[in-house]
Amino acid sequence: MYLEKGELANPWTDSSWYQYHSFNWHGFIHPLAVAAVSMGKGWYGVNSGIIVLGVITFSLFIILAYSSGTSVKFIIPAALTVVSMIISYSGRIETTAAILCMLLYSTDRGTLTYLDPLIQRITWVLSGILIGTIAAAHPGVLPVVLLAQTCFIMATYGVRDNNAKRLCISLAVIFGTAIVSFSLLLIFVYPLPAIEWIDGVARKGAQLIGSPLQHGGGMDFGDFVRFLLLSKDAPLLFLYSWFLIPIAFALHRVVLRGKNKALGFVTFVAFVLAAVALMWRGFSTPAWRYNFTVFVPSILLIVGSLFKEDQIVKYKTATLYLLYALATVALLTQFVFIHQSIRSWQNAALYNSRLKEIVHNAIDAGLKVGVNGSILTAIDDVDQLRKVGLIWDDAQADPAKFDLVILSQNEHPSKRPIQLENFKIVEVKYDPCCSWLFPRPLNNAFAAYRSLNQPAR
């Protein structure tokens, strides 16, 4: 959350909104990056910073694509796709993470291009610094980054060169530097106690593992499919799923020509596991698949550099047509999203006003109130916020702890509110935009639940 007086703050880091201490699991580099490039204070400064980061993302993609010899025919639709990603997630941490991933691609390309030992050692250190920064910018994508980087190093020094010594040294330098750079950022850059951020990431990770469909709660199969196909990031999901194929084929060629076939087999299997993890996360948890669209620019850069290889990208015309189609659809989904935002915003004031009234009356009546994260944005009274419990998992909606629970439709995208055990629904203000063409509400539409264990007041 960005404060009007020019400071950047995250509501999760306010201990008054969490029972024990701050609950922050997001990367902390993005708000600092926005602040660093902003051209003023307040919302003007925030918006200007977001725009500057978007321009940096686009410019970096064009520079890297052109410098790697990518065909202009490929760059044009690829650039349009990147524009779609920038518009889609301009205010989120994905933009900064995408910049870092493209820089990591650049350093890895330097490792392949420059054979001088000193330059290669420099690229190892730079790769480690970038990986450590990615960990601080977007911890959710870090496992895939680590696995992909390991595959790259194994394919380069282990499979291609069969140089076990250089393989071990490079991995030690890269990951050692990553640990050091991440630790320095966490200790000296993160403004709050480091242990609280680590605890927040661990808690969020446990939540995802224990309840992977949390944000999709209440969706039947039809809702799931609709939300998958019509969400604004679906074209990006299909794009990187398609373009993982030529990358895998290129890696397979390295394995066939490499000197160490056994290690090549292990490397290829590891890459396939990373690709499967990417796709599983995207398809199984539709409300979180945007996390992995950070790889779209990097994947486009890799495929673009392979585009001149006839043996890898055999069907170039078909690939170009597909890319143009995906770029067009991706941009159109942004217009649909903007239209939905305008339509949904008309009801936002009504929902927010009612939410404030419900919370105010419940607290005055001495009820214990629990809400999920999205509802917090509608409560602007600090004294009331200190009396509201934060629910980040539906399983925490315990009737022994809360008399009244309010859940946002935005975190449960469906036409119908979910059912909570030992609670009854007492009020529903759901947005009618949750339909075939507008699958996700964008405001504080909500459902209120009263504990069955508490007498009516």
C-alpha positions in Angstrom: 0.0 0.0 0.0 1.3 3.4 -0.9 0.7 6.3 1.5 -0.3 9.7 0.3 2.6 11.5 2.0 5.1 9.8 -0.3 6.1 6.9 1.9 5.8 3.3 0.7 4.2 0.9 3.2 2.7 -2.6 3.2 -0.4 -3.0 5.4 0.7 -6.6 6.3 3.7 -5.2 8.1 1.5 -3.4 10.7 1.5 -5.6 13.8 -1.9 -4.2 14.8 -3.5 -6.1 11.9 -1.9 -9.5 12.9 -2.3 -11.3 16.2 1.4 -11.6 17.0 3.6 -9.6 14.7 3.7 -8.4 11.1 2.7 -10.8 8.4 4.5 -10.0 5.2 5.4 -12.6 2.5 5.8 -10.4 -0.5 9.2 -9.4 -1.9 10.3 -6.0 -0.7 12.5 -4.9 -3.6 9.6 -3.7 -5.8 8.2 -0.9 -3.5 11.8 0.2 -3.0 12.4 0.2 -6.8 9.2 2.2 -7.3 10.3 4.7 -4.7 13.8 5.0 -6.3 12.5 5.9 -9.8 9.4 7.8 -8.8 9.2 11.5 -9.8 7.3 12.9 -6.8 5.3 12.1 -3.7 1.9 10.7 -3.1 0.0 8.8 -5.8 1.6 10.9 -8.5 5.0 9.7 -7.4 3.8 6.1 -7.1 2.2 6.1 -10.6 5.3 7.7 -12.2 7.5 5.1 -10.6 5.4 2.3 -11.9 5.4 3.8 -15.4 9.2 4.2 -15.3 9.6 0.5 -14.3 7.3 -0.5 -17.2 9.4 1.6 -19.6 12.6 0.0 -18.2 11.1 -3.5 -18.6 10.1 -2.9 -22.2 13.3 -1.2 -23.2 15.5 -3.9 -21.6 13.5 -6.6 -23.5 14.0 -4.8 -26.9 17.7 -4.2 -26.2 18.4 -7.8 -25.2 16.3 -9.3 -28.0 18.0 -7.1 -30.7 21.5 -7.7 -29.3 21.0 -11.5 -29.4 20.3 -11.4 -33.1 16.6 -12.1 -32.8 14.5 -11.6 -36.0 12.5 -8.4 -36.1 9.5 -10.5 -37.2 9.7 -12.2 -33.9 10.5 -9.2 -31.8 7.4 -7.2 -32.8 4.7 -9.7 -31.5 7.0 -10.6 -28.6 7.3 -7.0 -27.6 3.5 -6.6 -27.8 3.1 -9.6 -25.4 5.6 -8.0 -23.0 3.5 -4.8 -23.1 0.5 -6.8 -22.2 2.3 -8.3 -19.2 3.5 -4.8 -18.1 0.0 -3.4 -18.2 -1.4 -6.4 -16.4 0.9 -6.3 -13.4 2.4 -2.8 -13.4 1.6 -2.3 -9.8 2.8 -5.7 -8.6 6.2 -7.3 -7.8 6.1 -9.3 -11.1 7.5 -6.3 -13.1 10.6 -5.9 -11.0 11.1 -9.7 -10.9 10.8 -9.8 -14.7 13.5 -7.2 -15.1 15.8 -9.3 -12.8 15.1 -12.5 -14.7 16.0 -10.8 -18.0 19.2 -9.6 -16.5 19.9 -13.1 -15.3 19.3 -14.3 -18.9 21.8 -11.7 -20.1 24.6 -12.9 -17.6 24.0 -16.5 -18.6 24.3 -15.6 -22.2 27.6 -13.9 -21.4 28.7 -17.2 -19.8 28.1 -18.9 -23.1 29.5 -16.2 -25.3 32.7 -15.2 -23.5 35.2 -18.0 -22.9 37.8 -16.0 -21.0 38.0 -17.5 -17.5 38.0 -14.1 -15.8 34.9 -12.9 -17.6 33.2 -16.2 -16.8 33.9 -15.8 -13.1 32.5 -12.3 -13.3 29.3 -13.6 -14.8 29.0 -16.2 -12.1 29.2 -13.5 -9.4 26.7 -11.3 -11.3 24.3 -14.3 -11.6 24.6 -15.0 -7.9 23.8 -11.3 -7.1 20.8 -11.4 -9.4 19.5 -14.7 -7.9 19.8 -13.3 -4.4 18.0 -10.1 -5.5 15.2 -12.2 -7.1 14.8 -14.0 -3.7 14.2 -10.7 -2.1 12.0 -9.4 -4.9 9.8 -12.5 -5.5 10.4 -15.5 -3.3 7.5 -17.3 -4.9 9.4 -17.8 -8.2 12.8 -18.5 -6.6 12.6 -22.4 -6.7 12.1 -22.4 -10.4 14.9 -19.8 -10.9 17.3 -22.0 -8.9 16.3 -25.2 -10.7 16.6 -23.4 -14.1 20.0 -21.9 -13.3 21.3 -25.3 -12.1 20.1 -26.9 -15.3 21.9 -24.2 -17.3 25.2 -24.6 -15.5 25.0 -28.4 -15.6 24.3 -28.3 -19.4 27.2 -25.8 -20.0 30.0 -27.2 -17.9 28.9 -30.7 -17.1 27.2 -32.0 -20.3 28.8 -29.9 -23.0 32.4 -29.5 -21.6 32.5 -32.5 -19.1 34.4 -30.3 -16.7 33.4 -31.5 -13.2 35.8 -29.0 -11.5 34.4 -26.0 -13.2 30.9 -27.2 -12.7 31.3 -27.5 -9.0 33.2 -24.2 -8.7 30.6 -22.3 -10.7 27.7 -23.6 -8.7 29.5 -22.8 -5.5 30.3 -19.3 -6.6 26.8 -18.6 -8.0 24.8 -19.9 -5.0 27.3 -18.7 -2.4 27.0 -15.2 -3.9 23.2 -15.5 -4.0 23.1 -16.4 -0.3 25.4 -13.5 0.7 23.6 -10.9 -1.5 20.2 -12.0 -0.3 21.3 -11.9 3.4 22.7 -8.4 3.0 19.5 -7.2 1.4 17.4 -8.7 4.1 19.5 -7.3 6.9 20.4 -3.9 5.6 17.6 -3.0 3.1 14.4 -4.6 4.6 13.1 -2.0 7.0 11.6 -4.4 9.6 13.2 -7.3 11.6 14.4 -9.9 9.1 13.0 -12.8 11.1 9.5 -11.5 10.7 9.7 -11.6 6.9 11.2 -15.1 6.9 8.4 -16.2 9.2 5.8 -14.6 6.9 7.2 -16.4 3.9 7.2 -19.7 5.8 3.7 -19.2 7.0 2.5 -18.3 3.4 4.3 -21.3 2.0 2.7 -23.6 4.6 -0.7 -22.1 3.6 -0.1 -22.8 -0.1 0.9 -26.3 0.6 -1.8 -27.0 3.0 -4.6 -25.3 1.0 -3.4 -24.9 -2.6 -6.8 -23.9 -3.9 -7.5 -21.4 -1.2 -8.2 -18.5 -3.5 -10.2 -20.6 -5.7 -12.5 -21.8 -2.9 -16.1 -22.2 -3.8 -15.5 -22.8 -7.5 -17.0 -25.7 -9.2 -15.4 -27.1 -12.4 -17.3 -24.7 -14.6 -16.2 -21.8 -12.6 -12.6 -23.0 -12.6 -12.5 -23.5 -16.4 -14.1 -20.1 -17.0 -11.8 -18.3 -14.7 -8.8 -20.1 -16.3 -9.7 -19.3 -19.9 -11.0 -15.7 -19.4 -8.5 -14.3 -16.8 -6.2 -11.7 -18.2 -3.1 -13.8 -17.8 -4.4 -16.9 -19.6 -2.8 -16.0 -23.0 0.6 -15.6 -21.2 0.1 -19.0 -19.5 -0.5 -20.7 -22.9 2.4 -18.8 -24.4 5.1 -20.0 -22.0 3.6 -23.5 -22.0 4.0 -23.6 -25.8 7.5 -22.0 -25.8 8.9 -24.4 -23.2 8.9 -27.0 -26.1 11.7 -25.5 -28.2 13.8 -24.7 -25.1 13.5 -28.4 -24.1 14.4 -29.4 -27.6 17.5 -27.2 -27.6 18.5 -28.7 -24.3 18.0 -32.2 -25.7 20.3 -31.3 -28.6 23.0 -30.3 -26.0 22.5 -33.6 -24.2 22.9 -35.6 -27.4 26.1 -33.7 -28.5 27.5 -33.5 -25.0 30.4 -35.5 -23.6 28.6 -36.6 -20.4 25.4 -38.4 -21.3 24.6 -39.5 -17.8 24.7 -35.9 -16.4 22.8 -34.8 -19.5 20.0 -37.1 -18.7 19.8 -35.8 -15.1 19.9 -32.2 -16.4 17.1 -32.9 -18.9 14.9 -34.5 -16.2 15.5 -31.6 -13.9 14.4 -29.1 -16.6 11.3 -31.1 -17.3 10.5 -31.1 -13.6 10.9 -27.3 -13.5 8.6 -27.0 -16.6 6.0 -29.3 -15.0 6.2 -27.2 -11.7 5.6 -24.1 -13.7 2.6 -25.5 -15.5 1.1 -27.1 -12.4 1.3 -23.8 -10.5 -0.3 -22.0 -13.4 -3.2 -24.4 -14.1 -4.0 -25.7 -10.6 -4.1 -22.3 -8.8 -5.6 -19.8 -11.3 -5.6 -16.9 -8.9 -1.8 -17.2 -8.5 -0.6 -18.0 -12.0 0.4 -14.4 -12.5 3.4 -15.1 -10.3 4.9 -17.2 -13.1 4.3 -14.7 -15.9 7.5 -13.1 -14.7 9.3 -15.6 -16.9 7.4 -14.6 -20.1 10.0 -12.0 -21.3 12.9 -14.3 -20.5 11.3 -17.2 -22.3 10.6 -15.0 -25.3 14.2 -13.9 -25.3 15.4 -17.6 -25.2 13.1 -18.7 -28.0 13.9 -15.6 -30.0 17.6 -16.4 -29.8 16.8 -20.0 -31.0 14.5 -18.8 -33.7 17.3 -18.7 -36.3 18.1 -22.4 -35.6 16.1 -24.4 -38.2 16.6 -27.7 -36.4 15.1 -26.3 -33.2 12.3 -24.0 -34.4 11.2 -25.9 -37.5 7.8 -24.3 -38.0 8.7 -20.7 -38.0 5.7 -19.4 -39.8 3.3 -21.2 -37.6 5.2 -20.1 -34.5 5.0 -16.4 -35.7 1.3 -16.7 -36.4 0.7 -18.2 -32.9 2.8 -15.5 -31.3 0.9 -12.7 -33.1 -2.4 -14.4 -32.1 -1.4 -14.7 -28.4 -0.1 -11.1 -28.4 -3.4 -9.9 -29.8 -5.5 -11.9 -27.3 -3.2 -10.8 -24.5 -3.8 -7.1 -25.3 -7.5 -7.6 -25.8 -7.8 -9.2 -22.4 -6.3 -6.0 -20.9 -9.1 -4.0 -22.5 -11.6 -6.4 -21.1 -9.9 -6.1 -17.7 -10.1 -2.3 -17.9 -13.7 -2.4 -18.9 -14.4 -4.7 -16.0 -12.6 -2.4 -13.6 -14.8 0.6 -14.7 -17.9 -1.5 -14.4 -16.9 -3.0 -11.1 -15.8 0.3 -9.6 -19.3 1.6 -9.8 -20.3 -0.7 -6.9 -17.1 -0.2 -4.9 -18.3 2.8 -2.9 -21.5 1.0 -2.0 -19.7 -2.2 -0.8 -17.0 -0.2 1.1 -19.7 1.9 2.9 -21.6 -1.2 3.9 -18.4 -3.0 5.1 -17.5 0.0 7.3 -21.0 0.0 8.8 -20.9 -3.8 9.5 -17.5 -3.7 11.1 -18.3 -0.5 13.1 -21.6 -2.0 14.5 -20.0 -5.4 15.2 -17.2 -3.8 17.2 -19.5 -1.5 19.1 -21.6 -4.6 20.0 -18.5 -6.3 21.4 -18.3 -8.9 18.7 -15.0 -10.5 17.7 -14.5 -9.7 14.0 -12.3 -11.6 11.5 -11.7 -10.6 7.9 -9.4 -11.6 5.1 -6.8 -9.4 3.5 -8.9 -7.7 0.8 -11.4 -6.5 3.3 -8.8 -4.5 5.1 -8.6 -1.9 2.4 -12.2 -0.9 3.1 -11.5 -0.2 6.8 -9.9 3.2 7.2 -10.4 3.6 11.0 -7.1 2.7 12.7 -8.7 2.0 16.1 -11.2 -0.4 14.5 -8.3 -2.1 12.6 -6.6 -2.9 15.8 -9.7 -4.8 16.9 -10.1 -6.8 13.7 -8.5 -10.2 13.3 -6.8 -11.1 10.1 -7.8 -14.4 8.4 -5.4 -15.4 5.7 -6.7 -19.0 5.5 -10.4 -20.1 5.6 -9.4 -22.7 8.1 -8.7 -19.9 10.6 -12.4 -18.9 10.6 -12.9 -20.5 14.0 -16.3 -19.9 15.6 -14.6 -20.1 19.0 -12.4 -17.1 18.0 -14.7 -15.0 15.9 -18.3 -14.0 16.2 -18.4 -12.4 12.8 -16.3 -13.3 9.7 -16.2 -11.3 6.5 -14.7 -12.8 3.3 -14.1 -11.0 0.1 -15.5 -12.3 -3.2 -12.2 -11.2 -4.8 -10.4 -13.9 -2.9 -13.2 -16.4 -3.6 -14.0 -15.7 -7.3 -17.4 -17.3 -7.8 -21.0 -16.4 -8.2 -21.8 -18.0 -4.9 -20.2 -17.5 -1.4 -18.4 -20.5 0.1 -19.8 -22.3 3.1 -18.0 -22.1 6.4 -18.4 -24.8 9.0 -20.3 -23.6 12.1 -21.1 -20.3 10.5 -24.2 -19.1 8.7 -24.3 -16.5 6.0 -26.1 -13.3 7.2 -25.4 -10.9 4.4 -24.1 -11.2 0.8 -23.0 -8.3 -1.3 -21.6 -10.1 -4.4 -20.7 -8.4 -7.6 -22.7 -9.5 -10.6 -19.6 -9.0 -12.7 -18.6 -12.5 -11.8 -19.9 -13.9 -15.0 -18.7 -15.6 -18.2 -17.2 -12.4 -19.6 -16.1 -10.9 -16.3 -14.8 -13.8 -14.2 -13.3 -11.9 -11.3 -14.7 -9.1 -9.1 -12.3 -6.2 -8.6 -13.8 -4.5 -5.6 -14.7 -5.4 -2.0 -17.8 -7.4 -2.7 -18.2 -9.7 0.3 -20.1 -12.3 2.3 -20.6 -11.9 6.1 -20.9 -15.0 8.3 -22.2 -15.2 11.9 -20.9 -17.9 14.3 -23.5 -20.5 15.2 -21.8 -20.8 18.6 -22.7 -17.3 19.6 -26.2 -16.1 20.6 -27.7 -13.4 18.4 -27.2 -9.9 19.6 
